[in-house]
Amino acid sequence: MRCLHRLHPAFTVALQRGIRYNLYVWALSTFLAPLLVRTLRMNRVTTWLLLLTALTGCSGLTSRPWFGGDSRGYWLPLTVNLQLDPTVTSAAFDYTNACQQPVTLAFGERLTQSVTREVGKAFEHVIDGQTKLIGKEVPDGTVKVDLGLKDLQLFIPRHETNSYTAVVVLGGTATYLDGSGTALYTKSIKTEARGNVETERDSCEVRGLDGLVIQAAATLAQGFKTHLGSSSQVRQAAVDRKQRGGPKTAIADAPIQTQPIAPTPAQPSALSFRAMLRDESQDNVLEGTERVTVDVEVNNAGPDVARGVVVALKGTPALIQMLQNPIPVGDLQPGESKHVTVSGNLPQVPAVQQAELIVSVEAPGGSTSPLRPKKFLVALRPAKPESVEVLSVDVDQVPTPVRGYERKKAVALAIGVGSFREPNMPGIKYAARDAEVMANYFKAVGGIPAKRVKLLTDEHALKDDLVEAFEDWLPQQAEAGGVVLVFFSGRAQVDPATGSVVLLPHEGNVGAPLKGFSLRRLQAALTNLPVQHAVVLLDVTLALPPGVVLPDGRADGIDPVWGTPEVFDGKLVQMIGVSRSQLTHQYEQGKHGLFTYFLLKGLAGAADRDHNGIVAVGELFEYAQRQVSTTAKADFGNEQDPACVPALVPTAKAWNLPLARVK
């Protein structure tokens, strides 16, 4: 859209007024095609190819549709009853128009349409309370949707012809219940739409606001579709339905009950627990003969004594056979917490394999409800011989700088947090070393003057240090037309509700997100700089807050949100060591984080695909993505897939941005 706006601003206004897609295509063919033919002297085929490119996103940076959602679906073989809360069907925003008059913008009908359409792509059949089913089929389950968060950020200071920024934020919850009324899956998501609205001196109308609300509603509905359709619990319900064979049927000629009877709510458990799996090398990979520790803290928040509490371990035999099982906790008085720890040395394993550990807490002597277990997925691999030390220092040998190559307008910041003030926070083995070597690369092959490269590690990387570096030091160093490079290696926390990412400084703790430095704050600091490009390299190990278990029973797996709309303008490029919630590996063979190792190797020249002596952004990402993905599967037995946000393609503005010169 931004590309089209530069050619003719009326296109953006048309979008904000909600003109339908076919009218927009007509406008493109009427105004844009002749303009391109006259100015670029293109033939007809080339012109329409360019039009098609514009319709699918500028330079391939985004594939998000303009109107009404995408066509992707799951169509799980289930018939579900869709129940929309009045917060959805009667949704509305109250705001003040250009004449300072109160106005109500109702969008419940449009939100209802979007949710119904998108949830319909998740299941084979979707009905509501008024829909009659074919034959004697009854629903397999129910989807309940409600709207919780609703925020409109808009301020119009005076009545005149002008453009103002508006932000529409919507958040809601979708719950899937099986035929008996038991909740199998619940997901809360949040979305926002940001853009400009227009006012005119002779009118009170705020144009373009309804389009932003519709966009936010469509995105929220798409989120419900994606999470419902990909939930392991809901998919298992579909498998069970298929194995039963044929649809469920009601009693002959009996009236169909499409609203399931609400079950008697279960009493919440008074017990809660946190669990942690730690390996001796702190590299998230368990090697043969390595010592492994399981920590469990159980809390009784109820009014009664919990008697005979035990911790039970299940999972891959090679992982649990050396651990005491079950682990007695004993009686817990009201308000009491107890901590138990078991350790053992792994047996030698013959090959790389994936293993799981399931930790559950039981209280046979009490009336408390059973607790949802916590699952850990880890990689097991054979212990490497002591003689294997081959690549431990190759990337640490910093390449010789190319004489005369200097980028006086470039500035770099390297941060590595491998140890934490809190003793219960597991460290990242090579994080500090990652940052130290990367800072040397920025100076050597990046051509950045030493005084313009800042290094922060461990106890020198407190939250205040990060705030000072991003919001004070960088603005003083950055120059118009220059480049900023940022590297971070360490831990990050993912908010289970929104997917937002918080980087953890030295005093950080996954139980105290306010001690962290949010990725959005980092992005805002960089986008406010007057530089041409900012490149962020993130080698992060992701974690959820302690005690948080996702609705599908896993203690991990929330997809992080790496970008906000502001980062999709081509100025900011983020290379991230993981694309989803995956394990981030410490590469023992290279003495660095796996992603960092191949970033360094690529900057040293291995990524110079065209052999011109320059390592560009696109070359480095392609090289690191390929090498990390391959090595993770071969050496660790699981996936680690680096990502670039926004998506990086050869036509992107930053693709050819030089990062290093090697000859």
N, C-alpha and C positions, 0 to 999 in steps of 0.2 A: 504494500500500500504506500510505503514511504517513497518507493521508486516512482510510482504513478503520480503522487502528489507533486513531485518535482516537475513533472511534465505539464500538469494541469491541475491547479488546486481545487477545481470544481469537483474532481472525482472524490476527494476526501469528504467534501460537504455532502455529496450525493450519498456516500456510504452512511454518514452520520444521520441523514434523514431517513434511512431505512429503505431506499429504493431497491427493488428486487433484483436478483442476480441477472436475469435476462435483460433488463433495462440497462444494467451496468455494462454488459457485454455489447449492447447496441451502442452505448456511448463510446466505448473503446473503439469499436469498428468505425464509428462516424468521425471521431476527432483524432484519435491516436494514430490510426493506420495511415491516413494521408500525411500527417505530420512526419512520420518516420520515413515515408516514401520520398517526400520532398527533400528532407534534410540529409538522409543517409543514402539516397538513390538505391534502395534495395528493390529486389524483385518481389513479386507477390508472395511466393512461398516463404522467403526469409522473413518478410513482415509478419505473417501469421504465426511463424514459429516464435518470434519475439513476443507476440501477443500471448501465446500459450504459456511462455515462460513467465510473463508478468502475472497471468492468472493463477499460476501455481506457486508464486512466491518470488521475491526479489533475490536473485543470485543464489537460489536454493537455500536461503537462510531459514526459511520457515515453510512448513507445509500445512499450517493450520487453515481450515476453511474460513471464508468470510461470513457465511450465513448458515445458521441452522444445524451445525453438527457434521460429523463425518459419517462415512458409510460402513465403517468397520463394525463387525458384530460377532457375537459368540453363539447365540441361538442354542443355548443349552436345552436339551430335551426335557423341559419341565413346563408345567402349566402353573402360573403363579397369579395370585390375587393381589393387585396393586392397590394399596390404601394410602392416600395422600392426606396428610394432616392439614387442618385449616390454615396453618401457617404457610402452606404451599399454595393452596387454592385461592387464598385471599391476600396474597402477598402484595405489599404496596410500600412505596417510599414517600415520606413527607419532606418537602424541601421548600425553599423560598425562591421565587422566580426573579427575573430581572427588575421587576417593579416592587420588590420586597414584599410580595404577597404570598401567603401560604398556598401550596399546591400539593395535591396527592397524585402520584403516578402509580396507578395500579398495574401490576404485571403478573398477577396470580394466574390468569388464563394462559398467558404465554409460557410461564414456568410449568404449569400443568401439562401443556402440550409437549414441551421439550422433555420433561421427565418421562412422560408416557411413551414418547417416541424412542428415547434412548434406552430405557429399561426394556422396551420391546425388542431391542437388538441383543439384549443379554439372554433372553429366554425364547423358547419356541412359541409359547402362547402367554399373553398377558391379558387379564380380565380385570374389571372392577365390579363393585357391588351391584351394578345394574346390568351387567352382561350375562346373557344366557349361554350356557355351554352346549356344545353339540352332544347329542346323545345323553349318556348318563355319567360323563366324566366329571370328576371333582378336582379342585386344585391340589397340586402337590405341595404347595407352600404359599407363603404370603410375603410380600415386600412392603414394608412400611417406610415412608419417607416424610421427614419433617424438616422445616427450615428454622435454623437457630440463629446464626449470625446474619445481620443485615445492616450494612453501613454505607452511607453515601457521603463522600467527601467533596463538597462543592461550596465555593464562596464567591459571590458576585458583589464586589464592593460598590459599584455604581451602575446606573442605567445608561448604557451607551453601546455603540457597536464595538464589539470586542470578542476575544476568544479566551476561554478559561479552561484550566485543567480540572477534570472530574475523575474520581475514582469510585467505582462501585464494587463493594465487597459482599459476597454471599457465602454462607456456610450452612451445611445441612448434614443430616444423618440418614443413612439407609440401613435397614435391618431386614435380614432374611430369616423367616421362621418356617420350620417344616410343618407337615400336615398336622402334627400334634400341638403346634403352637410353641415349640421350643426354639429359642433364638440360636441359630447356627452361626450367624455372621453379622457383625455391626461395623460400619465404617463411617467416620465423620470426616468430611473434607471441606476445604475452603478454596475459594477462587476469587479473582478480582479482574476487573476490566478497567483500563485506564485510557483516557483520550481527551480530546478537546471538545468543548461545547461552544456554540456561537450565540451571541445576543445582538440585537439591533436597537438603535435608539428609539424608534417609533413602535416597538413591540415589546411585550412582557415575556414572550416565549423564549425558552431555553432550548435551542435546536441541537439535536444530536444526543441528548441524554437518554432518550428511549432506546436508541441503538446500542448504547453501552450497557444498559440494563438487560436487553435481549442477549447481548454477547455473553454477559456474566451468567445468565440463566442457562444458556446453551452449554457453556463450559462446565458448569456445575452438574448438569444432567449427564454430560459425557463422562464425567468422573464417576458418577454413580454406576453407569453402565460398565465402565472398565473394571471397577473394583468388584462389583457383583459377578461379572462374567469371568474374572480371573481368580476368584476366591477358591481355595482348595476345598473348603467346607461345602460350598455350593456345588462345585464340580463333583464332589463325592456324592452329594444328594442326587445329582443327575445320573451318575454311574449306578447307584442303588436302584433308582427308578428303572433304568434300562435292564438291570439284572432281574428285577421282578417280572418284567415282561408285560406289556400292555398297560393302558391307563387304568387308574383306580376308578371304580364305578360306585355310584350311589345305589341304594336299594331300589328295586324296580318301581318306576313311576312315582317315587318319592320326590318331593320338591327339592331342588338343588340349593344347598347352603353354601354360598360363596364367601361369607364372612366367617372365618374359623372362630370357634369358641375360645375365648382367652383362657389360657391355663392359669391355675393357681400359682401366683408368683412364688418362686423358691426363696427360702430365707437365705440372705447372703451369709457367706462364711465369715466367722469371726477371726479365722486365721489368715495370715498372709505371709509370704516368704520371698526372699531374694536369693538368687543363686549366681555363682561365678565359677567359671572354669579357667584355670590358669596353667600355663605350661612354663617350664623352667627357663626356656630361652626367650620367652615373650615374643615369639614370631608368629603366633596363631597357627602353627603347624606342629603336630605331635610326632616326634621321632622315636624310633625304637630305643628303649632303655632310658628315655627321658622321664624326669619326675613330673607328675601331674597332680594338681591339687583341686579339690572341689570344696568351695566355701558356701554354706547355706545359713541364712539368718531367718528364724521363724518368729513371728510376732502374734500375740493373742490380743486382739482389740475388743473382744467380747466381754460380757459380764460374768461368764462362767469359766470354770477351770477346764482347760483342754487336756485330757488325760491320754497318756500312752502315745504321744506324738512321735512319729518316726519319719525319716527321710528315706525314700526308696529310689534306687538307681536302676534304669533299664537302658538298653541300647546295644551297641556293637560289643560282642564279647571281649575282643582285644582291648577295649577301652575300659571296661568295668570289672574285669576279672581280678585285677590287682587292688581294687578298692573295697573297703568294708561295706557290706550291703546286707540288710538295711542299716541305717545309722540311727541309733536311738537318740531322741531329743528329751524324752521324759514328759513330765507334766508341766504345763504352762499356766501360771496364775493370770487372772485378768490384768491386762496391761503389761505383761512380762514378755521379754524377748530373750531368745537363746541363740547362740552361734555355735555351729558345729563345723569341723573341718576334717577331711580325710585326704590322704595322699598315698601315692604308690608309683612305682616305676613301671612304665609300659614294657611289655614284652617286645622282642624284635619282630617286626612284621616283614613279610617277604616282598611286598610291592606297595606302590602308592595306592591308597584307597580312601574313600570317604567314609566317615564314621559319624554316629550320632550318640548323644548322651541325653537321656530324658530323666529329669529330676522331678519327683513328686513328693508331696507332704501329705501324710495320712494321720488321722487321729481316731483309731479304732474305739477308744474308750469314751468318745464324746458324741454329741449330736450335731456337730458342725457339718456343713455341706462340704462335699469333696472339692479340692482346689484344682484348678487347671494346671497341668504340669508345664514345665519349661523345657524347651528342646534346644540343644546346641549341636550345630553341624560343624565338624572339623575334618581336617585332612590328616591321615596317618601316612608316614613314609619310613622306609628303612633308615637307620642311622648311617650317616656317611663316614667312611674311614677318615681317621685323623689326617692322612696324607693329602686329602683333597682340599687344596687351598689355592686352586689355580687362578681364578679370576678375582681374588680378594682385593687386589690393589690396582687392577688395570685402569679403571675409571678414576682412581685417586691420583694417577699420574696426569696432572693437568697439562693439556697440550700447550706447546709454545705459542705465544701470541704472534699473530702476523704483523710484521713490521709496518708501521704507519697506519694500522687500522684502529681508529678511535671514534667512538660515538659520544660526542660531548653533550648531546641533548638527551641521552638515555640515562635512566636511573633504575636501580634494582634494590629489592628487599628480599632477603632470604631468612626464613623462620623455621626452626626445628625444635619441637617440644617432645622430648623422649622420656623425661622424668617429671614427676608431679609431686607437689607439696603433700598431698593426701597420701598416706601410706597404703591405703586400700585401692588406689588407682593403678592399674597395671600400666607399665611403661611401654614405649615403642623403641625397640632395641637400637635402631640405627637412625632415628629421626634427627638428632643433633648433628651427627656426622653427615647426613644427607644435606642439611642446610650449609654446613661449613664448606663442603666440596662444591656445592652449587654456587655459592658466593664466589669461589675462586674461578669457576667457569665463566660467570658473568663478566669478571674482569679480564680473563685471558682470551677466550674465544668470542665473548660478547663485545669486547672493545669498550667497556664502560669504565671510566676513570674510577680508581679505588675509592676516592673520597665520596663518590656517588653510589656506592654499594654499601648497604647497611645489613649487618648480621645480628640476629637475635636467637639465642638458644637457651633452653631449660630455664634456670632461675632468672635469666636476663630477658625472658619472654613472658612477663606478667601481662595481665590485661591492660594496665596503664601503659606499659611499653608498646603494646600493639596500637592503642589509641594514639599515642604520641607519634608513632611511626607513620600511620596512615593519615592522620588528620592534622598533623603539624609538620613533620619532617618532609613527607612526600610533596605537599603543596608548595613548600619552599624550594624544592629541588626541580619540580616538573616545569617544563618549558613548552611553549606552543610548538606544535609540530614534532615533539619528541616522542619517546617510547618509555613505558614503565613495565618492568618485569617483576613479578612477585612469585615467590616460591614458598610453599608451606608444607611441612611434613609433621604429622602428629595425629592426635585423636580429634574426632568431631562427633557431636551429638545430633541425632535426628529427632525432631519433634514428632511423636506418633500421630498427632492429629492433623498437622499441616504439612509435614515433610520438610519444614525449614531446617537449615543446617547451622550449627553453632560450632565454631572452632574453639578448642579448649586450650587456654594458656597454662602456664606452670601451676597456678593455684586453682585451675579449673577442676570441676568434679561433675560427673554425669548426673548427680543428684541435685546440682545447683546451677541451672542454666544461666542465671544472671551473672555468674562469674565468667561466662564465655564471651567470645567476640563473634557476633553473628556474621555469616557470610553476606547477608544483605547489607550490613553496615560497611563491610569491606568493599562490596560492589559500588555502593553509593559514593564512597570516598574516591574510588578510581574514576567513575564516570563524571565526577565533578572537576576532574583535573583538565587542564587545557591541552593535553597531549593528543597525538594522532591515534595511538593505539595503546592498550594496556593488555598484557598477556599474563594470565594467572595459571600457575602450575600447582596442582593440589594432589599430594600423596597422603590421603587421610584414611584412617581406620574408623569406621562408623560404629556408633553405639546408640542404643535407646536408653532413656532414663532407667535407673534401677527399679525392678519390680514391675515394669511395664510389660505386659504380654499382649500381643496383637490378637484381634478377635479370632483368627484362625489357629491360635494355639502356639504360635512361634514367638520367641523372644527377640527375633530379628526379622528383617524382610520388608520394613517400610521403605518405600521408594523415596529417596531424597529429592527435594526440589532445588536444583542448582541455579536456576535463573528466574528473574522477574522480567516483566516486559521491557524494563530499561536496558537490559543487557543484550537485546536483540537488534541493536542499531549498527553493529559491525565494528564499534570502537573497542569493545571488551571481548577478549577471547579467553575461554577457560578450558584448559586441558586437565582432566580429572582422572585419577587412577582407577576409579570404578564408575560404571554407568548406573548401577542399581545398588541395592543392598547386598553386597558381596564381601567376602573376606579379602582383606588387603594384606599381601604377603610381605614378610621380611626375607629378602633373598640372601640366605646365609652364604651361598657360594660367591656372591658379589659384595658382601658386607654393606649392603644398602637396602632400602625398600625396593621391591621389585620394579615398581613404576619409576622411581628415581634412578635406579641403575640404568635402565634403558633410555631415560631422558639424557643422562650424562653421556652414555655411549653414543647416542644419536648426535648430541651437540659436538662431540669430539670428531665427527665426520662420518659415522656409520649411516646417518640419515641423509647424507648428501646424494640423493638418487641421480641427479643429472650431472654430478661430478664437476660442478662449476666453482667449487670451493666455498659456497654459501649454503648454510643450513637454514631453510625457511620454515615458517610456522607449519605450513601444510606438510612438508617433508618430515618434520620431527614428529608430528602427531601420527601420521601414517606408520612410521617406523615403530614408535613406542607402542601403538595399539596392536600391531601385528606381533611384535616380540613378546609383550606382556601376556597377551591371550594365549599364545602358543606355549610359553614357559609355564604358566600357571597350570595348564592342563597336564603337561608332561611331568613337571616336578612336584606339583602339589595335589593333583588329582581333582581339582575343581576349577571353577571359572573366575577369572578376573578380567573384565572387559573395560578398558579405558574409554572415556567419552570426551567429546568436545562440545561445549555449550557456549554460544549457539552452534548448530551443526556447521561443520567446516567442509566446504566443497571447493574445487579448483577455481570457481568463479567468484568466490568470496573476496572481499577487499583485503582481508588479512592473510590470505593464503601464501602470498609471496613475501610477506614481511620477514626480513633477515633477522635471525636470532644469533647466529654464530658465523664467523669466518674462519676456515681451517686451512686455507692455502691462498 
